[in-house]
Amino acid sequence: MKKNNRRLFLKNSLQAAAGTYVATMGFSAKSYANIIGANDRVRLGVIGYSERFRNSHLPAFLQHNKELNFDIVAVSDIWKLRREEGQAYLKEKLGHDVTACVNNEALYALKDIDGVFISTADFQHALHAIEAVKANCDVYCEKPFAETMEDNRLALKTIKASDRIVTIGSQRRSGANYKAAADFIQSGKFGPVTMVELSWNVNQPGRWRRPDLVAKCKEADLDWKRYLMNRPFEAFDPRKYLEYRLFWPYSSGMPGQWMSHQIDTVHWFTGLQHPRSVTANGGIYMWKDGRRNWDTTTAVFDYGPKDDATSGFQVVFMSRMHNGDENPTEIYYSNGGELNLNTNKISPKGGLSERMAKQMNMQANLLPEINLTDRIVKVESGANTGGDILTSSHVRNWMECMRSRKPTNAPVEAGYYHSIATIMTNAAARTGSKVTFDESSQEVMVNGKAFKY
């Protein structure tokens, strides 16, 4: 039986027999309810005991797991230190023993693992999602979904051929303000999008650096070959294991880590699946610490219907790691004004005024003043008790969909399409060329050839 069918079968069987068992076996109603609860409990595993899991996924999970009857029973990590830390921390938080597994095969060999959190290195997400659905598990998969089109296509095909509930960690899709913005743009009230400005700036020399952990990381304590998966062989380097966000081909850095969140809203709001073209420029201007990925990036995207080059809009993504306050900017522009997701306001700012329209014998075009936060419903119970509200809502959505078997707010297609955009950006950054996308082959194209790392 499929796992969800098995659980339903056991629950119904127990309930049907309850009267007979309670009468003949001497069970109390309370103890029998505990048996039913245990059989209906959804059991999760953790693939990669990362900071993202510990600081975001787990707190979100703990806000909802008792209400929804979920538990975490196992953790897999190929590094001994993280594996043991994860086992101890989960035991402390959950109040029971958790099985520590040396790799994913060992975790999937356990009985009754229904789903997994995947928060491993960027390049591993799609590959680990493939493993999970082949093991008949539902998946919460961190972004970026994939860093190469080969991985991206294979993961999409494998997941779509399964009946597993997969959500991508694009948590904006569970934000009520983002849902209100999507509704407003998709209703036509905003008018055609003419430009989008995205930025993500920090001033953090230690961003993505882990020097203390790097000093503790020894090759004898982890499976380096398993870590590399399908990437070219390189000699063991603890920086590439723990600071992978700085090193291509283990991560694209800014595009995969940050831009993937923001470009996903462009696809969601407009219904477009990927850019028509991308150009990018930047470099390592400040933090010359041996990294391969840029500390400063500007990427320019052309979006629009593939068969109509006369319509569309431009998206600009800018990111720097040497000046900024980590207050990401997302502003959508139309001829009538702007939708600003920093202020959560729709306004006529910059719209076609009466004075300017009159000069050309045109009608003014000004959006109304609307506060998106007045248009939303508060998030579900537990999600607004502090911490990362978006992630809390997003994790809850996945948990609820595991029970209902309905699609999540961020299905695998969301990851597939944001990955096209991030791979195109990475290709433009690494080649200096204008990059396009071939619909028929589903390949990122550079100078007429598929981009290969």
C-alpha positions in Angstrom: 0.0 0.0 0.0 1.0 3.6 -0.4 1.9 5.1 2.9 -1.1 7.4 3.1 -3.4 4.5 2.3 -1.7 2.3 4.9 -2.2 5.0 7.6 -5.8 5.5 6.6 -6.4 1.7 6.6 -4.9 1.2 10.0 -6.9 4.2 11.5 -10.2 3.0 10.0 -9.6 -0.6 11.1 -8.8 0.4 14.6 -11.8 2.7 14.9 -14.1 0.0 13.5 -12.9 -2.5 16.1 -12.8 -0.1 19.0 -16.0 -1.2 20.6 -15.1 -4.9 20.6 -11.5 -4.3 21.8 -12.5 -1.9 24.5 -15.0 -4.3 25.9 -13.0 -7.5 25.6 -9.4 -6.4 26.2 -10.0 -4.0 29.0 -8.6 -0.9 27.3 -9.8 2.5 28.5 -11.2 4.9 25.9 -8.2 7.2 26.5 -5.6 4.4 26.0 -7.3 3.3 22.9 -7.4 6.8 21.5 -3.6 6.9 22.0 -3.2 3.8 19.8 -5.3 5.4 17.1 -3.2 8.6 17.4 0.0 6.7 17.1 -1.1 5.0 13.9 -2.3 8.2 12.4 0.9 10.1 13.2 2.9 11.4 10.2 6.6 10.5 10.7 9.2 12.7 9.2 12.9 12.5 8.6 15.5 15.3 8.2 17.9 15.2 5.3 20.8 17.4 6.3 21.0 18.9 9.8 21.7 22.4 8.6 21.3 25.9 10.2 18.4 26.4 7.9 16.6 23.4 9.3 17.5 24.1 12.9 16.7 27.9 12.8 13.7 27.9 10.5 12.2 24.6 9.6 12.2 23.1 13.1 10.7 26.1 14.9 8.0 26.3 12.2 7.3 22.5 12.5 7.1 22.8 16.3 4.3 25.4 16.0 2.0 22.9 14.3 3.2 19.3 14.9 1.1 18.5 17.9 -2.1 19.9 16.4 -1.6 18.1 13.2 -0.1 14.9 14.8 3.3 15.0 13.1 6.6 13.8 14.5 10.3 13.8 13.5 11.8 10.4 14.0 15.2 10.4 12.1 18.0 12.6 10.9 20.5 11.9 8.1 23.8 13.8 7.8 27.0 12.5 6.3 29.1 14.6 8.8 29.5 12.9 12.2 29.5 16.2 14.1 26.3 17.5 12.6 24.6 14.1 12.8 25.3 13.8 16.5 24.3 17.4 17.2 21.1 16.9 15.3 20.2 13.7 17.1 20.8 15.4 20.5 19.0 18.6 19.7 15.9 16.9 18.2 15.7 14.6 21.2 15.7 17.7 23.5 13.0 19.5 21.5 10.8 16.5 20.8 11.2 14.6 24.1 12.0 11.3 22.6 14.9 9.4 20.9 15.6 10.2 17.2 17.5 7.8 15.0 20.7 9.1 13.5 21.5 7.9 10.0 24.9 8.0 8.3 23.3 8.6 4.9 20.0 8.9 3.2 19.8 5.2 2.2 19.9 4.3 5.9 17.1 6.8 6.7 14.9 5.5 3.9 15.5 1.9 5.1 13.7 2.7 8.3 10.1 1.8 8.4 7.3 4.3 8.0 9.1 7.5 7.0 6.3 9.5 5.4 8.1 12.7 4.4 11.4 14.5 4.7 12.8 18.0 5.1 15.6 18.6 2.6 18.1 21.4 3.5 21.4 20.3 2.1 23.8 22.1 -0.2 22.3 24.0 -3.0 23.4 21.7 -5.8 22.0 18.6 -3.9 18.4 19.7 -3.5 17.0 18.3 -6.7 19.0 15.1 -6.5 17.9 14.6 -2.9 14.3 15.3 -3.9 14.6 12.5 -6.5 15.9 10.1 -3.9 13.0 11.0 -1.6 10.1 10.5 -4.0 11.7 7.2 -5.2 11.6 6.2 -1.5 7.9 7.0 -1.6 8.3 10.1 0.7 6.7 13.5 0.5 9.2 16.4 0.4 9.8 19.9 1.7 12.7 20.9 -0.5 14.7 24.0 0.2 15.5 26.4 -2.7 17.2 26.8 -5.1 15.6 23.7 -6.5 18.3 23.0 -9.0 21.6 24.6 -10.2 21.8 22.8 -13.6 19.2 22.0 -16.2 20.1 18.3 -16.2 19.2 18.1 -12.5 16.2 20.4 -13.0 14.6 18.3 -15.8 15.2 15.0 -14.1 13.8 16.1 -10.8 10.7 17.6 -12.5 10.1 14.4 -14.5 10.6 12.1 -11.5 8.3 14.1 -9.2 5.6 14.6 -11.8 5.5 10.8 -12.4 5.0 10.1 -8.7 2.0 10.8 -6.4 4.2 12.5 -3.8 3.4 15.9 -2.2 6.4 18.1 -2.8 6.7 21.7 -1.8 9.6 24.1 -2.6 10.9 26.4 0.1 9.7 29.5 -1.6 7.9 30.7 1.4 6.6 34.0 -0.1 3.9 31.8 -1.7 2.4 31.3 1.7 2.5 35.0 2.7 -0.9 36.6 2.9 0.5 39.9 1.7 2.1 38.2 -1.4 -1.2 36.4 -2.1 -3.0 39.8 -2.0 -0.4 41.2 -4.4 -0.8 38.3 -6.7 -4.6 38.6 -6.7 -4.4 42.3 -7.5 -2.0 41.9 -10.4 -3.8 38.9 -11.8 -7.2 40.6 -11.6 -6.0 43.2 -14.2 -6.5 46.1 -11.8 -2.8 46.9 -11.7 -2.5 47.0 -15.5 0.4 45.5 -17.4 3.6 45.1 -15.4 6.2 47.4 -17.1 9.2 46.9 -14.8 10.2 45.1 -11.6 13.0 46.2 -9.3 14.5 43.5 -7.0 17.5 44.0 -4.6 19.1 42.2 -1.7 22.0 43.9 0.0 24.0 43.1 3.1 27.2 44.3 4.7 28.5 41.0 6.3 32.1 39.8 5.8 31.0 36.6 7.5 28.0 35.9 5.3 28.2 32.3 4.2 31.5 31.9 6.0 31.9 29.2 8.7 35.5 29.5 9.9 35.0 27.9 13.3 33.1 24.9 11.8 35.7 24.6 9.0 38.4 24.2 11.6 36.5 21.2 13.1 35.7 19.5 9.8 37.9 16.5 9.0 37.7 14.3 6.0 37.7 11.1 8.2 34.4 12.3 9.8 32.4 12.6 6.6 31.7 11.0 3.3 33.3 13.5 0.8 32.5 11.3 -2.2 28.9 11.1 -1.3 28.8 14.9 -0.8 30.1 15.5 -4.4 27.3 13.5 -5.9 27.3 14.3 -9.7 29.8 17.2 -9.5 33.3 16.8 -10.8 35.8 15.4 -8.4 37.8 17.9 -6.3 40.1 17.0 -3.4 38.5 17.4 0.1 38.1 21.0 1.1 36.1 21.8 4.3 35.3 25.3 2.9 33.5 23.8 -0.1 31.6 21.5 2.3 30.6 24.2 4.8 30.9 27.4 2.8 29.5 25.9 -0.4 27.4 29.1 -1.1 30.7 30.8 -2.1 31.9 28.1 -4.5 30.5 27.2 -7.9 29.5 24.4 -8.9 28.1 23.7 -5.4 26.1 26.9 -5.5 25.5 29.9 -7.7 25.6 32.2 -4.7 23.4 35.2 -5.0 21.2 34.0 -7.8 20.3 30.7 -6.2 20.3 31.9 -2.6 18.5 35.2 -2.8 17.3 35.9 -6.3 15.4 32.6 -6.5 13.0 33.9 -3.8 12.3 37.2 -5.6 12.2 36.0 -9.2 9.6 33.3 -8.2 7.1 36.1 -7.3 7.6 37.5 -10.9 6.6 34.1 -12.3 3.7 33.7 -9.8 2.2 37.2 -10.3 2.5 37.3 -14.1 2.0 33.7 -15.0 5.2 33.7 -17.1 7.5 30.7 -16.6 11.0 32.1 -17.3 12.9 35.1 -18.8 13.3 35.5 -22.5 16.9 36.6 -22.0 19.3 37.5 -19.2 22.5 39.5 -19.0 24.6 40.0 -15.9 27.7 41.8 -14.6 29.6 41.9 -11.4 32.5 40.5 -9.6 34.4 39.9 -6.3 35.1 43.5 -5.5 35.4 43.5 -1.7 35.6 40.1 0.0 38.7 38.5 -1.5 38.7 35.4 0.7 39.2 32.7 -2.0 35.5 32.5 -3.0 34.4 31.8 -6.5 31.0 33.4 -6.5 30.6 37.1 -6.8 30.0 39.5 -3.9 28.3 42.1 -6.3 25.8 41.2 -8.9 23.5 43.0 -11.3 21.3 41.0 -13.6 18.8 42.3 -16.2 16.0 40.2 -17.5 13.6 40.5 -20.4 10.2 38.9 -19.7 7.2 38.5 -22.0 5.4 36.3 -24.4 7.8 34.2 -26.4 5.9 34.9 -29.7 5.6 38.7 -29.2 8.8 40.6 -28.7 7.0 43.9 -28.8 5.3 43.4 -25.4 6.8 42.5 -22.0 8.8 44.1 -19.3 12.2 44.3 -17.7 13.3 42.9 -14.3 16.5 44.2 -12.6 18.1 42.3 -9.8 20.9 43.9 -7.8 22.8 42.5 -4.9 25.9 43.4 -2.9 27.5 42.0 0.2 29.6 45.0 1.3 26.9 47.6 2.0 23.3 47.0 3.0 20.8 46.3 5.8 19.2 43.0 4.4 15.9 44.7 3.7 15.1 43.1 0.3 13.4 45.4 -2.2 10.5 44.1 -4.4 8.7 46.8 -6.4 6.4 46.2 -9.3 5.7 49.1 -11.7 2.8 49.8 -14.1 1.8 52.9 -16.0 -0.6 53.7 -13.2 1.7 53.4 -10.2 3.5 50.8 -8.1 3.1 47.8 -5.9 5.7 47.9 -3.2 6.2 44.7 -1.2 8.5 46.5 1.3 5.7 48.8 2.4 2.9 46.4 1.4 1.2 49.3 -0.4 -0.3 49.8 -3.9 -0.1 53.5 -4.8 -0.3 55.9 -7.7 3.3 56.9 -7.2 4.9 57.5 -10.6 1.6 56.9 -12.5 0.4 58.9 -15.4 -0.8 62.2 -13.9 -3.6 64.5 -15.2 -1.0 67.1 -16.2 1.2 64.7 -18.2 -1.7 62.9 -19.8 -3.3 66.2 -20.9 -0.2 67.2 -22.8 -0.8 64.2 -25.1 -4.6 64.3 -25.1 -4.7 61.1 -23.1 -6.6 60.0 -20.0 -4.8 60.0 -16.6 -3.9 56.6 -15.2 -3.5 56.5 -11.5 -3.9 53.5 -9.2 -5.8 53.9 -5.9 -4.0 53.9 -2.5 -4.4 50.4 -1.1 -2.7 48.9 1.9 -2.2 45.2 1.2 -2.1 44.4 4.9 -5.7 45.5 5.2 -6.7 42.9 2.5 -5.3 39.8 4.2 -6.5 37.3 6.7 -4.3 36.5 9.7 -2.1 33.4 9.3 -3.2 30.1 10.8 -3.0 29.4 14.5 0.6 29.2 15.8 2.0 31.0 12.7 2.0 34.4 14.3 3.6 33.6 17.6 7.0 35.0 16.7 9.9 33.9 14.5 9.6 33.5 10.7 5.9 33.8 10.0 6.3 33.1 6.2 8.2 29.8 6.9 5.7 28.8 9.6 2.8 29.2 7.2 4.7 27.5 4.4 5.6 24.5 6.6 2.1 24.2 7.8 0.7 24.3 4.3 3.0 21.3 3.4 1.9 19.4 6.5 -1.8 20.0 5.7 -1.3 18.9 2.1 0.4 15.7 3.2 -2.9 14.8 4.9 -5.3 16.2 2.2 -3.1 15.1 -0.8 -3.9 18.5 -2.4 -1.2 20.5 -4.2 0.9 22.8 -2.0 1.3 26.6 -2.4 4.7 26.0 -4.0 4.6 22.8 -6.1 7.6 21.4 -8.0 6.8 23.6 -11.0 7.6 26.7 -8.9 11.1 25.3 -8.3 11.6 24.2 -11.9 10.8 27.7 -13.2 12.8 29.7 -10.6 15.7 27.4 -11.4 15.6 28.2 -15.1 16.0 31.9 -14.1 18.8 31.3 -11.7 20.7 29.0 -14.1 20.3 31.6 -16.9 21.7 34.3 -14.5 24.6 32.1 -13.5 25.3 31.3 -17.2 25.3 35.0 -18.1 27.6 35.8 -15.1 30.1 33.1 -16.0 30.2 33.7 -19.8 29.6 37.4 -20.1 27.0 36.5 -22.8 23.4 37.3 -23.3 21.6 34.1 -22.3 18.3 32.7 -23.7 16.2 29.7 -23.2 15.2 27.0 -25.7 11.7 25.9 -25.1 11.9 22.7 -27.2 15.0 21.3 -25.5 14.5 23.0 -22.2 18.1 24.2 -22.2 19.7 27.4 -21.2 21.5 28.7 -24.3 24.8 30.6 -24.6 25.9 31.6 -28.1 23.7 28.9 -29.6 25.0 26.1 -27.3 23.5 24.6 -24.1 25.2 25.9 -21.0 27.3 23.3 -19.3 29.3 23.9 -16.1 
